[in-house]
Amino acid sequence: RKLWIKELDEALHKAEGARTELIKDLLKNYTKVLEDTAYLLSSDIHRFIHKEAMMINQALLANRRAIARLFVNLMEADLKKDVLLRRKLEERMQTWKTRQKELIFCSFRKFMENERIQNPSIVKQELENMLKDQLMLSDKRTALLHSLGNLLPMTHSKAEINEWYESVVALNKRIDTHNVQYMMRIRIQYEKVCQECLSYMQECKKKLLDMKICTEEEAERMVNPSFFQLIGKVQRRFENEVEGMDNDFEQLAKHTEVNCRHLYQYFQDALVLWNTHQHNLIQQENDLHSKLNDLRNKHENLNKLREANLDTSIDKLRTQSSDEKLKSQLEKVFAALDCIRAGYEAFHQDLEARITVYPQNVLKELISYSACISRYFNVKETYEGNPMRKASPEEEETDMAEEADRAEDVVKTPEAPGWVLKQDGEEGEWHKDGSEEQDKQEAAEESEHVKTLGETESSPPESDRTTTGTSLGLASDTEKSEEESEVRESGEVPEMVEMVAPKMVKLCIEPMEPSEGILEDFTTLSGNTFTVLEHTGRRKTRRGEKYYVGKLKEDLLPLHLEQVYLSRSFTENVRRQIRLQFFEHLEKWFAQTLSASQAIMASKKEELNSQLLLRFHLHEPRRGRIEKDVFQVRMGTRLFVAGPETVKPSHLLSPLP
């Protein structure tokens, strides 16, 4: 349009120029004609032509002004139209740009809201793989923890028990490492998703620049706040989820470690009772051997004195000069031989008395161990070697009444339940086993066990602890036996030790208080049923019996913790299995040890009888040899020296006393 306006302006100017030239030629021609006509003067003609030319010039100037005005008006109109069109174009361009921006923003929001971004399938796959591996490792750990109850004493060594704990620790570390590795994989997958979001954001920014919707700075200002906000929101959700899983696994590792250590300590504390029991049995056996050796040494010393006395009497017999003195000295020699024989019999009876008491002491120790096991596992009954049965409610009420009556008689007799015989020095004294002293002692022992286990978290706790076993009240029996042995060896008539048949006597009976309730019952393979009592405020809960809860809630566990979480019911089942195995082992061990002690007593008695018969067999000929080799020789020598005339017939024919 501008060209057209310019061309029109040029055409009008050309037309005006052409008209001007025509007017010039016309005025020139008419001036010449008028001059040729000579009607007017030349000056008048020129004056007239000049006036006409002035008027024509004004008209031409007016035409030129009109052309210029037309050009200006046309240019202004064109500019206005151009401005209008440009404004419309800019508006439409702005609308298009806005539309394109909205489309790009909508596409990015759809991309961010896509299920592939919000819940990546690869992460779900990693979680499924993690749960599968967790299930496999959890099954192994469950089987390993259940095998703790099978690690019974006498069948497994301390090294095997420590190896079991090391296996549990290694398996827990393996589960923890497995969880950490899968968490790293999940974190990497989440980072890949975030990188994909950033890549798509760059693609959107490139689209904006390629479509020239905005400049690079404008694109940065538009994209960064909105897009980064969406990406940051998703990234924060991913980070919170991963951080929450990390915290859950940390709490799970601590929860598992503490509860496994409590289970192991629960088993170890029970083994301490067994080790104490074994120590006491070995101590009793060593005491038996030491007492027998002491009796043998004492008998040998006394026998040496008696033999020396016998040798002195025989020497005196060889030097007697009269018949009466010879016969008197011979009677003394025979009395010394009888004393030696009586010493053999007294020594045999002393040894037999010591051996006879041994099964009773073993029985007491077995019942004491049974009472300790019952008290440790909070079981009402104490196994005494005889078959047990479930009492009816009426019988339970009767037993409770009898126990209450016996509890009232505690002050009257020290043998009543609630008293424990402790050995102070060399004399056995009865001390009242008060509940407060017992609680303090148990609390002190528990704190020592906790410190011992707390120092060995990375390595398995040592099972060979230095413990003080419960002392059996045998001091008075030992003193009585020593007094009896002294009396017997001195030559007096020995008194037989009263033989008591093995009877099942309860050493420790704790009457059930009204606040104690029955928790559950369990039955062993032999058919014995035991009652487990609830814990009360009287006794502090041992560390091994505690269940560490931590920050995890059992009823609100996430999916990734359900399969590897050690629940309270599971730990209780493991403790029940340990308790059942210990009581079944107690029943077998009770019978085996008691029969073994009886067998030892029988073999020892047979050995002692053989030794006694051998001593008698070697001792009996001595009387005849002394009479033949010493008495008769001395008699014959004396007669030979005195001469045949001094020999009386009675000397030759006198019978030997």
C-alpha positions in Angstrom: 0.0 0.0 0.0 2.8 2.4 0.7 4.2 1.7 -2.8 0.8 2.4 -4.2 0.6 5.7 -2.4 4.1 6.6 -3.5 3.2 5.7 -7.1 0.0 7.7 -6.9 1.9 10.7 -5.5 4.5 10.4 -8.2 1.8 10.1 -10.8 0.0 13.2 -9.5 3.3 15.1 -9.4 4.0 14.0 -13.0 0.5 15.0 -14.1 0.9 18.4 -12.4 4.3 18.8 -14.0 2.9 17.9 -17.4 0.0 20.4 -16.8 2.5 23.0 -15.8 4.5 22.4 -19.0 1.4 22.6 -21.1 0.3 25.8 -19.3 3.8 27.2 -20.0 3.6 26.3 -23.6 0.1 27.6 -23.9 1.0 31.0 -22.2 4.1 31.3 -24.5 2.0 30.6 -27.5 -0.7 33.0 -26.6 1.9 35.7 -25.6 3.4 35.4 -29.0 0.0 35.5 -30.7 -0.9 38.6 -28.8 2.4 40.2 -29.6 1.9 39.3 -33.2 -1.5 40.7 -33.2 -0.2 43.9 -31.5 -3.5 44.9 -30.3 -2.1 45.8 -27.0 1.2 47.0 -25.9 3.8 44.5 -25.1 4.0 45.6 -21.5 0.3 45.2 -21.1 0.3 41.9 -22.7 3.1 40.7 -20.4 1.3 42.3 -17.4 -1.9 40.4 -18.4 -0.1 37.2 -18.9 1.8 37.6 -15.7 -1.5 38.0 -13.8 -3.0 35.0 -15.4 0.2 33.0 -14.7 0.0 34.1 -11.1 -3.5 32.8 -10.8 -2.5 29.6 -12.5 0.5 29.2 -10.2 -1.8 29.6 -7.2 -4.1 26.9 -8.6 -1.1 24.7 -9.3 0.2 25.3 -5.8 -3.2 24.5 -4.4 -3.1 21.3 -6.4 0.3 20.4 -5.1 -0.8 21.1 -1.6 -3.9 18.9 -2.1 -1.6 16.2 -3.5 0.7 16.5 -0.6 -2.2 16.4 1.8 -3.7 13.4 0.0 -0.3 11.7 0.3 -0.1 12.5 4.0 -3.7 11.4 4.6 -3.1 8.2 2.7 0.1 7.5 4.6 -1.6 8.3 7.9 -4.5 6.0 7.1 -2.0 3.3 6.0 -0.1 3.7 9.2 -3.2 3.5 11.3 -4.3 0.5 9.5 -0.8 -1.0 9.9 -0.9 -0.3 13.6 -4.3 -1.8 13.9 -3.2 -4.9 12.0 0.0 -5.1 14.0 -2.0 -4.8 17.2 -4.3 -7.6 16.1 -1.3 -9.6 15.1 0.3 -9.1 18.4 -2.8 -10.0 20.3 -3.2 -13.1 18.2 0.5 -13.9 18.7 0.1 -13.4 22.4 -3.0 -15.6 22.5 -1.1 -18.3 20.6 1.9 -18.1 22.8 -0.3 -18.3 25.9 -2.1 -21.3 24.4 1.2 -23.0 23.6 2.5 -22.3 27.1 -0.6 -23.7 28.6 -0.3 -26.8 26.4 3.3 -27.3 27.4 2.5 -26.7 31.1 -0.4 -29.1 30.9 1.7 -31.7 29.1 4.3 -31.4 31.9 1.7 -31.7 34.6 0.3 -34.7 33.0 3.8 -36.2 32.7 4.4 -35.5 36.4 1.0 -36.9 37.4 1.5 -40.1 35.4 1.6 -43.3 37.4 5.0 -44.1 35.9 6.4 -41.1 37.7 4.3 -41.1 40.9 4.7 -44.9 41.5 7.4 -46.2 39.2 6.9 -49.8 38.2 10.7 -50.6 38.6 10.5 -49.5 42.2 7.5 -51.9 42.8 9.5 -54.6 41.2 12.5 -53.9 43.5 10.1 -54.0 46.5 8.7 -57.3 45.4 12.2 -58.8 45.0 13.1 -57.4 48.4 10.1 -59.0 50.1 10.9 -62.3 48.4 14.4 -62.3 49.7 13.2 -61.1 53.1 10.8 -64.0 53.3 13.6 -66.5 52.6 16.0 -64.9 55.1 13.3 -64.6 57.7 12.5 -68.3 57.4 16.1 -69.2 57.9 16.3 -67.0 61.0 13.0 -68.4 62.4 14.3 -71.9 62.0 17.6 -70.8 63.6 15.9 -69.1 66.6 13.6 -72.1 67.1 16.7 -74.3 67.2 17.9 -72.5 70.4 15.6 -74.7 72.5 17.4 -77.8 71.1 20.8 -76.7 72.3 20.4 -78.6 75.5 23.3 -79.1 78.0 25.4 -82.2 77.8 24.5 -82.6 74.1 26.0 -79.3 72.9 29.1 -77.6 74.0 29.6 -73.9 74.8 31.4 -73.4 71.5 28.4 -74.7 69.6 26.1 -72.4 71.6 28.4 -69.4 70.9 28.5 -70.5 67.2 24.7 -70.5 67.2 24.7 -66.9 68.5 27.3 -65.9 65.9 25.1 -67.4 63.2 22.1 -65.4 64.5 24.2 -62.2 64.5 25.5 -62.9 61.0 22.0 -63.7 59.7 20.7 -60.4 61.2 23.6 -58.5 59.6 22.8 -60.3 56.3 19.2 -59.2 56.5 20.2 -55.7 57.4 22.7 -55.6 54.5 20.0 -57.0 52.2 17.6 -54.2 53.2 20.4 -51.5 52.7 21.2 -52.8 49.3 17.7 -52.8 48.1 17.2 -49.3 49.6 20.2 -48.2 47.5 18.6 -49.7 44.4 15.2 -48.0 45.2 17.0 -44.7 45.8 18.8 -45.0 42.4 15.5 -45.7 40.7 13.9 -42.7 42.3 16.9 -40.6 41.2 16.5 -41.9 37.7 12.8 -40.8 37.8 13.8 -37.3 39.0 16.4 -37.1 36.2 13.8 -38.1 33.7 11.6 -35.3 35.0 14.4 -32.8 34.7 15.1 -34.0 31.1 11.5 -33.6 30.2 11.6 -30.1 31.7 14.5 -29.2 29.5 12.6 -30.5 26.5 9.7 -28.2 27.3 12.1 -25.3 27.7 13.6 -26.2 24.3 10.1 -26.2 22.7 9.4 -22.8 24.1 12.7 -21.5 22.6 12.2 -23.3 19.3 8.7 -21.9 18.9 10.1 -18.5 19.8 7.4 -18.1 22.3 9.8 -16.4 24.7 13.5 -15.7 25.2 15.8 -17.9 27.2 15.7 -15.7 30.2 11.9 -15.5 30.0 11.8 -19.3 29.6 14.0 -19.6 32.8 11.7 -17.3 34.7 8.5 -19.1 33.6 9.7 -22.8 33.8 11.9 -22.8 36.8 9.4 -21.8 39.5 6.5 -24.0 38.3 8.3 -27.0 37.0 10.9 -27.1 39.7 8.1 -26.9 42.3 6.4 -30.0 40.8 9.7 -31.9 40.5 10.7 -30.8 44.1 7.3 -32.0 45.4 7.8 -35.5 43.9 11.4 -35.6 44.9 10.6 -34.7 48.5 8.0 -37.4 48.5 10.6 -39.9 47.3 13.1 -38.7 49.8 10.6 -38.9 52.7 9.7 -42.4 51.6 13.3 -43.5 51.4 14.2 -41.8 54.6 11.2 -43.3 56.4 12.2 -46.8 55.1 15.8 -46.2 56.2 14.6 -45.2 59.7 12.3 -48.2 59.8 15.2 -50.5 58.9 17.5 -48.9 61.5 14.8 -49.4 64.2 14.2 -52.9 62.9 17.9 -53.7 63.2 18.1 -52.4 66.7 14.8 -54.1 67.6 16.1 -57.5 66.2 19.5 -57.2 67.8 18.2 -56.4 71.3 15.4 -59.1 71.2 17.8 -61.7 69.9 20.3 -60.8 72.6 17.5 -61.0 75.2 16.6 -64.5 73.9 20.2 -65.6 74.0 20.6 -64.1 77.5 17.4 -65.8 78.6 18.9 -69.1 77.4 22.3 -68.3 78.9 20.8 -67.4 82.3 19.2 -70.8 82.3 22.6 -72.4 81.4 24.1 -70.6 84.4 21.8 -72.6 86.6 22.9 -75.8 84.7 26.6 -74.8 85.1 26.1 -74.2 88.8 24.3 -77.5 89.1 27.2 -79.2 87.2 29.7 -77.5 89.4 27.9 -78.6 92.6 27.7 -82.2 91.3 31.4 -82.1 90.5 32.1 -80.6 93.9 30.1 -83.3 95.6 32.0 -86.0 93.7 35.3 -84.3 94.5 34.3 -84.0 98.1 33.4 -87.7 98.1 36.8 -88.6 96.7 38.6 -86.2 99.0 36.8 -87.6 102.1 37.5 -91.1 101.0 41.2 -90.2 100.5 41.3 -88.5 103.9 39.8 -91.6 105.5 42.3 -93.8 103.7 45.2 -91.6 104.7 44.0 -91.5 108.3 43.5 -95.2 108.3 46.9 -95.8 106.9 48.5 -93.6 109.6 46.6 -95.4 112.3 47.3 -98.7 110.8 51.0 -97.9 110.7 50.9 -97.1 114.4 49.0 -100.4 115.1 51.6 -102.3 113.0 54.4 -100.6 114.8 52.7 -101.5 118.1 52.3 -105.1 116.8 56.0 -105.3 115.8 57.0 -104.0 119.3 54.8 -106.7 120.9 56.3 -109.4 118.7 59.8 -108.2 119.6 58.9 -108.4 123.3 57.4 -111.8 122.7 60.8 -113.0 121.4 62.6 -111.8 124.6 60.3 -113.2 127.3 61.9 -115.6 129.7 59.0 -117.3 131.5 56.0 -119.2 130.3 53.5 -116.9 131.9 55.1 -113.8 130.4 55.2 -115.5 127.0 51.5 -116.4 127.2 50.6 -112.9 128.4 52.6 -111.3 125.7 51.1 -113.6 123.1 47.6 -112.5 124.2 48.7 -108.8 123.7 49.9 -109.7 120.2 46.6 -111.3 119.5 44.8 -108.2 120.9 46.8 -106.0 118.6 45.8 -108.3 115.6 42.2 -108.0 116.7 42.6 -104.2 116.9 44.0 -104.1 113.4 41.1 -106.2 112.1 38.6 -104.0 113.9 40.3 -101.0 112.3 39.7 -102.6 108.9 36.0 -103.1 109.7 35.7 -99.5 111.0 37.5 -98.1 107.9 35.2 -100.1 105.7 32.1 -98.9 107.5 33.3 -95.3 107.3 33.9 -95.5 103.6 30.5 -97.3 103.1 28.8 -94.5 105.1 30.4 -91.8 102.9 29.4 -93.7 99.8 25.8 -94.3 101.1 25.3 -90.6 101.7 26.4 -89.7 98.1 23.1 -90.6 96.3 21.2 -88.6 98.9 23.3 -85.6 98.3 23.0 -86.0 94.6 19.2 -86.2 95.0 19.2 -83.0 97.1 21.2 -81.3 94.5 18.9 -82.5 91.7 15.8 -81.2 93.6 17.6 -77.9 94.3 18.4 -77.6 90.6 14.8 -78.5 89.7 13.6 -75.8 92.2 15.9 -73.2 90.6 14.7 -74.1 87.1 11.0 -73.8 88.3 11.8 -70.5 90.0 13.6 -69.1 86.9 10.9 -70.1 84.5 8.2 -68.9 87.0 6.7 -72.4 87.2 4.6 -73.3 90.2 5.5 -77.0 90.5 9.0 -78.5 91.2 9.9 -81.7 89.5 10.9 -84.3 92.1 11.5 -87.4 90.0 8.0 -88.9 90.4 5.3 -88.6 87.7 3.2 -85.5 88.1 -0.4 -85.0 87.1 -2.7 -82.0 86.8 -4.5 -81.3 90.0 -8.2 -80.6 90.1 -9.4 -77.2 91.4 -10.5 -78.8 94.7 -7.0 -80.3 95.2 -5.4 -76.9 94.3 -7.5 -75.2 97.0 -6.5 -77.9 99.5 -2.8 -77.5 98.6 -3.0 -73.8 98.9 -4.5 -74.2 102.4 -1.8 -76.6 103.4 0.9 -74.3 102.1 -0.7 -71.4 104.0 -0.6 -73.5 107.2 3.0 -74.5 106.6 3.8 -70.8 106.0 2.4 -70.0 109.4 4.7 -72.5 111.0 7.8 -71.0 109.6 8.7 -69.4 112.9 8.4 -72.7 114.7 10.7 -74.9 112.6 13.5 -74.0 110.3 12.6 -77.0 108.0 9.4 -75.2 106.9 9.2 -73.9 103.3 10.7 -70.5 102.9 13.9 -71.4 104.6 17.1 -72.2 102.8 20.1 -73.9 104.3 23.3 -71.9 103.7 26.8 -72.8 104.7 28.6 -70.2 106.8 32.2 -71.2 107.4 32.3 -74.7 108.8 28.9 -74.9 110.5 25.6 -75.2 108.7 23.1 -72.5 109.9 19.5 -71.9 108.9 18.7 -68.4 107.5 15.3 -67.1 106.5 15.1 -66.5 102.8 13.2 -63.2 102.9 11.6 -61.8 99.8 13.4 -58.5 100.1 16.8 -60.1 100.3 16.0 -62.5 97.5 14.8 -59.6 95.3 18.0 -57.6 96.0 20.2 -60.6 95.2 18.3 -61.4 92.0 18.5 -57.7 90.9 22.3 -57.7 91.6 22.8 -60.9 89.6 20.7 -59.5 86.8 22.7 -56.3 86.7 25.9 -58.3 86.5 24.5 -60.4 83.6 23.4 -57.2 81.8 26.8 -55.6 82.2 28.5 -58.8 81.0 26.3 -59.0 77.9 26.3 -55.3 77.2 30.1 -55.3 76.9 30.0 -58.0 74.1 27.4 -56.7 71.6 29.5 -57.4 68.6 30.8 -60.8 69.7 28.6 -63.6 71.3 28.4 -63.4 75.1 30.6 -65.9 76.9 28.7 -68.7 78.5 31.4 -69.7 81.0 30.7 -67.1 83.6 32.0 -67.2 87.1 28.9 -68.0 89.2 28.4 -69.0 92.8 26.3 -72.1 93.1 23.8 -72.7 95.8 25.5 -74.5 98.7 24.0 -77.7 100.0 23.8 -78.2 103.7 26.3 -81.0 104.2 28.6 -79.6 106.8 26.8 -81.1 109.7 26.7 -84.6 108.0 30.4 -84.3 107.3 31.2 -83.4 110.9 29.1 -86.3 112.2 30.8 -88.7 109.8 34.2 -87.6 110.9 33.3 -88.0 114.6 31.9 -91.5 113.8 35.1 -92.5 112.0 37.2 -91.3 115.0 35.1 -93.4 117.3 35.3 -96.4 115.1 39.0 -96.2 114.5 39.7 -95.8 118.2 38.5 -99.3 118.7 35.0 -98.8 119.9 32.0 -100.6 118.4 30.9 -98.6 115.3 27.3 -97.5 114.9 25.6 -98.0 111.5 24.6 -94.9 109.7 20.9 -94.7 109.2 20.1 -95.6 105.6 17.3 -93.6 104.2 15.7 -94.5 100.9 15.7 -91.8 98.3 12.5 -89.8 98.8 11.3 -86.9 96.8 11.4 -84.0 99.1 10.6 -80.4 98.0 13.4 -78.1 98.9 11.8 -74.9 97.8 8.1 -74.4 97.8 6.7 -70.9 97.2 3.0 -70.7 98.0 1.0 -68.9 95.3 0.0 -65.5 96.5 -3.5 -64.2 95.8 -2.2 -61.7 93.3 -0.4 -64.4 91.3 -2.5 -65.9 88.5 -2.1 -68.9 86.3 -0.7 -67.8 82.9 -0.7 -71.1 81.0 0.1 -74.9 81.3 2.5 -77.0 79.4 3.0 -80.8 79.3 6.3 -82.6 78.6 6.8 -85.8 76.6 6.6 -87.9 79.7 3.1 -86.6 80.5 4.0 -84.2 83.4 2.0 -81.0 83.4 3.4 -77.8 84.8 1.7 -74.5 85.6 3.3 -71.1 84.6 2.4 -68.2 86.8 2.1 -64.6 85.8 4.8 -62.1 86.7 3.9 -59.8 89.6 5.5 -56.7 91.1 7.3 -58.8 93.7 10.1 -59.8 91.3 11.7 -57.5 88.9 11.6 -58.7 85.3 14.9 -60.1 84.1 16.6 -58.5 81.1 16.3 -61.8 79.2 12.6 -61.9 79.8 12.0 -58.4 78.5 10.6 -57.6 75.0 12.1 -54.5 73.4 9.4 -52.6 71.5 11.3 -49.5 70.4 9.7 -47.0 68.1 8.0 -49.6 65.9 4.3 -50.4 66.4 3.4 -54.0 65.8 -0.1 -53.2 64.7 1.0 -50.5 62.3 3.9 -52.1 60.5 4.6 -51.1 56.9 4.7 -53.8 54.2 8.5 -53.9 54.1 8.8 -54.8 57.8 6.0 -57.4 58.3 8.1 -60.4 57.2 11.3 -59.6 59.2 9.7 -58.2 62.4 10.2 -60.3 65.5 6.8 -60.1 67.2 6.1 -60.5 70.9 4.2 -63.7 70.3 7.2 -65.1 68.3 9.7 -64.4 71.1 7.2 -65.8 73.7 6.9 -69.0 71.6 10.7 -69.3 71.5 10.9 -68.9 75.3 8.1 -71.5 75.7 10.1 -73.9 73.6 13.3 -73.2 75.7 11.3 -73.8 78.9 9.8 -77.0 77.5 13.1 -78.4 76.4 14.7 -77.5 79.7 12.0 -79.3 81.7 12.2 -82.4 79.4 15.9 -82.4 79.8 15.4 -82.1 83.6 13.3 -85.2 83.6 15.8 -87.2 81.7 18.8 -85.8 83.5 17.1 -86.4 86.9 16.6 -90.1 86.2 20.0 -90.6 84.6 21.9 -88.8 87.4 20.1 -90.6 90.1 20.6 -94.0 88.6 24.2 -93.1 87.9 24.7 -92.2 91.6 23.1 -95.4 92.7 25.3 -97.3 90.2 28.4 -95.5 91.6 27.3 -96.4 95.1 26.8 -100.0 94.3 30.2 -100.3 92.4 32.0 -98.5 95.2 30.4 -100.8 97.8 31.4 -103.9 95.8 34.9 -102.5 95.5 35.0 -101.8 99.3 33.7 -105.3 100.1 36.4 -106.9 97.8 39.1 -104.8 99.5 37.8 -105.8 102.9 37.7 -109.5 102.0 41.3 -109.2 100.6 42.5 -107.5 103.9 40.8 -110.2 105.9 42.3 -112.9 103.7 45.8 -111.4 104.2 45.3 -110.7 107.9 43.9 -114.1 109.0 47.2 -116.2 108.6 49.2 -113.8 110.6 47.9 -115.2 113.9 49.1 -118.7 113.1 52.4 -117.6 111.7 53.2 -115.5 114.8 52.3 -118.4 117.1 54.3 -120.9 115.1 57.3 -118.8 114.0 57.7 -116.7 117.2 56.0 -118.2 120.2 56.8 -121.8 119.6 60.4 -121.0 118.5 60.9 -118.9 121.6 59.5 -121.7 123.8 61.7 -124.3 122.2 64.8 -122.1 122.5 64.1 -121.5 126.1 63.6 -125.2 126.8 66.8 -126.1 124.9 68.8 -123.6 126.9 67.3 -124.8 130.2 68.1 -128.5 129.4 66.0 -131.7 129.1 65.9 -132.3 132.8 64.1 -129.0 133.4 61.5 -129.6 130.8 58.1 -130.6 132.2 55.6 -132.7 130.3 53.1 -129.9 130.6 55.4 -127.5 128.7 55.5 -129.9 125.7 51.8 -130.8 125.8 50.3 -127.4 126.8 47.7 -126.4 124.2 48.1 -123.1 122.4 45.6 -120.5 123.6 
